[in-house]
Amino acid sequence: MDLCEQSPSYIRAIAPYQPGKPISELAREMGLDEKKIIKLASNENPLGVSPKAKAAIKKALAELGRYPDGNAFDLKAALAKRYHVPEECIVIGNGSNDLLELAAGAFLAPGRAAVYSQHAFAVYPLATQARGAKSIVVPAKNYGHDLAAMLAAITPETRVVFIANPNNPTGTFVTGRELEEFIARVRRDVAVVVDEAYTDYLPPELRYDSVAWLKQYPNLIVTRTFSKIYGLAGLRVGFGLMHPDIAGLFNRVRQPFNVNSLALAAAAAALEDKKFVAKSTKMNRLGLAKLERNFKTLGLETLPSCANFLTFRVSGAKAVYQKLLRRGVIVRPLAGYDMPDHLRVTVGTPKENEKFLKALRAALDD
């Protein structure tokens, strides 16, 4: 008897997450010079690591022979000060992806269900399926969340609702007013996970205070990451804000020492690097506007984005993706998100954006 056949059928049915193609892999496949390849596939910060975070990493190197602080005292203290929440309301994770998995581990099981939108982050179905729970996928509205339909889709078995705002990979956004109205109408025995990985890229006029809602809605879980605007994608560190009782459940199912020492030190320092965040925000805003203008000139349809990437429709998307790879430009195909005619490009530095646009024009002319 095959041992693997003894794994639950819902585990064997999982299609593993496909990350953006690494630069080194493309260099090997195409025989290209790594230094000439640009990766605009994974929504990383093109400025790299915050200087304050880099200094904190160097300082923390001397303690690598010891286990990290399993309670993340310093980082929790910094987050508590920033968001004005008690430390017992904070859970630190190995990227915000970890927090999404913890939510699934705490509340999902066979016979239970999670609700999320079509074209939403791939981790939602993966985390749901890994617990043997049912996925209730709500058709998107203009490629974004249809909150009314999602509310109607909640069943007696539903225990988690996942909402990404802004959404990845579409960049779509629901207003704070709409989101709070939705949360207010959800049953209190259903966890509402608001994934705000890209919230730092929102323009001031669109920002809302989801953290303040925690006092009113004990079933709300807010997740954020240091992988995007703070430039720490390689260290994997995120955090969740929630009711202390929920935090207690998360701490029961999370791995001990789930965040390494360098990540903890870097995140606490990056949180204070306001200059780096402001520079990253400005570069993203200008780069996004330039890409939008050029896509319009090329006659390509784009989805309005509130994040650090732009999703666009192009005829023969799969072929265009391959042509870009041959020119040393990595973007993200979206067939796995039920969007086979779309590609997603991360906003890069001005030089990277220009190289991408040049490569795209050549790919379209092939």
N, C-alpha and C positions, 0 to 999 in steps of 0.2 A: 504494500500500500504506500502511495506517495505521501510523504510527510506534508508537502505543501497543500495537498488536497484537504488536509485537516484544518487549514486556516479557514475562518468564516468566509462564506461566499462573498459577503459585502467587502471584505478586505481584498480578496483576489480580483474583484471587479474594478478596483481603483485604477485609474489612469494616472501615473505619477505626474507631479507638477513639472512643467517644462520651463526652466529659467531662460533668460536671454542668453544668446550664444556668447561665450567668452572670447576676448580678443585673441588669446593664445590658440584657441581651437580653430578660429577662422584662419589665422596665420598658417597653421599646419595644413589645413584643408586646401587652401588656395595658393600656398607658397608666397604669401605676402609678408612684407616687413611689418612687424608688430607696431613699430613706432609710427607707421603711416595709417594705421587702422583707427577709426573712431567708433566708439560704442555708444549708441543713442537708443538702447533697447530696454534699459532697466530703471529708468527714471532716477538715476543717481545725480548727485550734485556735481556739476562739471568743475566747480572750484576746488573740489577735494575736501580735505579735512580742515575743520576750524583750527586756527593757530593755537588757541587756548587748549583745545582738546589734544593737539599734537604735543604740547608741552606737558600736559598731564599724563599722557601715555609714557613719555620718556621717564618721568618721575616714578611711575608705577612699575617700571621694568624690574627694579631691584627686588620687588616682592613676589615675583612670579613663582618662586618656590613654595609659596603658601596658597592655600585655598582662598578663593574670593569671599567677601562678606556675604553670606547667604541671605542676610536680611537687607542688604543694600542700604545701610544706614545713611551714608553721606548723600547718595543720589535721592533717596526718599526725602531727606531733609530739604534738599534743594528744590525738589518738585513741590513739596508741601508749602514752602515759602512762595514759590512762583504762582501756584494755583489756589492758595489759601484753602487747602483741604487738610484734614488730619492725616498723619502718616499711615494710620491703619486703613485708610481708604485707597492706598496705592499698592499696586503689584507690579514688580519689574519683570520683564520678559526678555527672552532671546529674540529680539525684534518684536514688533507688534504682532507678527504672525504667531508667535508663541502665545500671546494673550487670546487670540482668536481660537487657538487650539485648546487653551485652558477653559474658555467659555463652553466649547463643545464637550470637553471632558467632564465638566461640572454638571451640565444640564441635559446632555443628549445620551440616548441609549436606544436599543431596539424597541420599537413601539412608540417612540417619540419623533418629533418632526422639527425641522428648521425652515424658516421662510427667508428667501432672498430673491433678488431681482435677476432677471436675464441680463447678460452682459456685465455681471458684477465680478468681483475679485475671485480668482480660481480657488483660493483657499477655503472659501465657504462650503462649496460642495465636497471638497476633499475632507475637511474636518467633520462634516456631517456624516459622510459615507463611512469614515473610519470608525464611527461609533455605532454603526448599524442603524442609524436613524433615517427617517424619510426626508428627502429634499422636496420642498414645495417651491418651485421656480415660477415667479410671477413675470409675465411678459412685460418687457420694458415699454416705456412711453417716451418716444423721441430719444431712444437709446439711454434713457435715465430711469430713475426709480418712479414707479407709479404707486405712491403711498396709499392712495385710496384702495387700489386693487390689492396691495400687500396686506392692508388691514383686513379686508374681506377674506383673504386667503388663510388667515390664522384659524386653525382648527383646535378642538379640545386637546389634541395630542401635541400641539406646538409648544415648545419650550424656549426657543431662541429665534429672534429675528436679526438678521445681519443687514446693516445699511452702511455703505461706503459713501462718505460725503467730504470732498468731491469723490466721485466714483472712478475707480480704475478698472478697465482701460479706457473709458469713454470721456472722462474729464467733466461729466455732467454734475450738476449741483442742485440741491433743494434748499430753499431758504430756511433760516432758523425758525421762523414762524411756522412754516409748514411742518418742519421736523418736530417741533415741540407739540404741535397739535396732534400729530400722529402718536407720539409717545404717550400723551395724556389719555388716548383712547385705547391703548393696548392693555390687556389684562395684566394685573400685577404679578401673576405667576408665570409670565413670559419675559425672559430677559431680552432687552433691546440693546444690541451691541452696535454702537455708532463708531465706525472705523474712520478716524480722522487723520490718516497718514499724510494727507496733502493739505491739511487745514492751514498750515503756515504760508501757503502760496495764495490764499484768498486775498483779494483787494480789501481795503478797510471797510468799504461800504457793504460788503457781503458777510462780514464776520459776525458771529453770534457766540453767546457764552453758554456752551453746553455744560460746562463744569458747574455753573450755578444751578442747573436743573437737578443735580444729584440729590440735593436736599428735599426736593419735591417728589422725585420719581425713584424709589428704592430699587426698581428693576432695571435702571439705566446703567450701562457699562460704556465708558468712553475709552477708546484705545488710540494711542499715538506712537510715533516712532522717531528715533534719532537717525534713521537711515536716509532720509530725504534732505531737508533743508540744512540739517546739522552735519551732513557729509560723513556719517559713520556707518554706511551700509556694510562695510567689511567686518565690523565688530559685532553687529547684530545686537541691538539693544532698543527696547521699547518699554512702554508703561501703560498701565490701565488705571483708570479712576472709577471708583464704584463704592457701593455701600459696604461698610466694614464686614458685614456678614457674608457678602459675596466674596470679598477679598479672602476671608477665612476659607471658603471652599476652594478658591483658586490655589491657595497655599497648600491645600491638602493634595492637589493633583499635579502641581508643578514639580519639576525635577529639582533636587537640592543643587545649589550652586549653578543655577540655570543661566547665569550671566557672568562672564569672566571678569577678572580684575581690571584689565585694560579698558574694557567696555564701560564698566562702572565709573572709572576715573574720568574717562574721556567724555562721557555723557554729562556728568556733573559740571565739568568745565565748559563744554559746548553750550550748555544751557545759559551760561553767563556771557557768551560771546555775541552780544547784540550787534556789534559792527559787522561780523561775518554774516549773520542772518540778514541784516539790511542789504549788504552787498549782493548776497545770493538772491534775495527777493527782487532787487532792481534788475539784475542781469536776466533773471527769468522773465520778468515782465517785458523787457525790451526784446528779448529773443523770441518770445511767444508772438509778439506783435509782428515781428519781421517774418516769421514763418507763415503766419496767417495771411499777410500781404502777398507773399510769394505764391502760396497755394492758390490764392484768388486769381493771380496773374496766369497761373498754369491751368486754370479752369478746373481745379480739384476741389471737391466738397470736403469741408472739415466739420467736425463736431465742436461746438463752443466749449472751450476748456477753461476750467478754474484751477488747474494744477500745473505741473511742470513738464507737460507733454501735450502733444497734439495728435489726435486720431483723424485719419483722412481716408476717403474712399478713392480707390484707383482701379481702373479696369486691369484685370490680370494681376491682381495683388501678389500672388505667389511668385509669378515670373519677375515682377518688379523687385520684390524682396531679394531674389537670387541675383539679379543684375546689380543691385546695390552692394551685396556681399562681395561680388567680384571686383567692385571698385573700392573695397575697404571700408564700407559703411554698414554698420549693424543697426537695424531697426527691429521692431517687434511685429511679426505677423499675428493676426487675431482670429484665425480660423477656429482655434480652440475656444474662443469666446462667442461662437456662433456669429462671427463677423468675417466671413471669408473674403470679402471684397475690401477690407480695411487693413491699414497698417498704422502702427503707433510709433511716433518719434519723440524722443526726449529732447527738451530744449537744452542745447549745449552752450559752449562758449561762442562768441561771435565767429571765431575761426572755424569751429566745428559745424556751426549752422550753415556757414557759407559752403563748406566742403560737401555737406549733405545735400544742399540745394543744387549744387553743380552736378553731383552724382545722380540726383533724381532727374534733372533735366536730360542728362545723357541717357538714363535708363528709359525714359519716356520716348526718346527719339530713336531708340534701337529698333 
